[in-house]
């Protein structure tokens, strides 16, 4: 593998290659976990989408629940953080 230093391509050391590969794998696992979390979150939001129609009045509990779902990915930076996410409990009284 090569790297660019001041416009000149030079060979990467074995250590640099290992670090690069580790970062790529970690980044990919984070992206996969985040994509899965968003999929689950979107399904939960869809379950209450009908309550957001103009002819319905959403309760404050449902509004809060839906906002918590939308905010669930905020600030996540690692695969471990994504896997530790707990979804909010859906209010019973819709």
Phi, psi and omega in degrees: 000152181242159172225159182255119178238112180052042177082004180244130178278127176228158179290141175278150176284165178300323179294317179296320179295316179298317179296319179298312181297320179297315178298320181294316180296315180299316180297317180296317180295322176297313181298320179295314180297318180294320179297318179296317179299315179297322178299312179298316179301316181296323177296318179295321177296320181298329180297336181244008180302323182298336179286344181269003178292155187297337181269008177245151172248115181282140175288159177299325180297317179291319177301315180295315179302312181295322178293319178299321177296316180295327182274357191298335181268354182298131174080001180282130182231350181227160177300321181297318178297319180297314182292339181273355182296135174247127179286146177293157179277131180291129177300146185278334188273004183013000000 
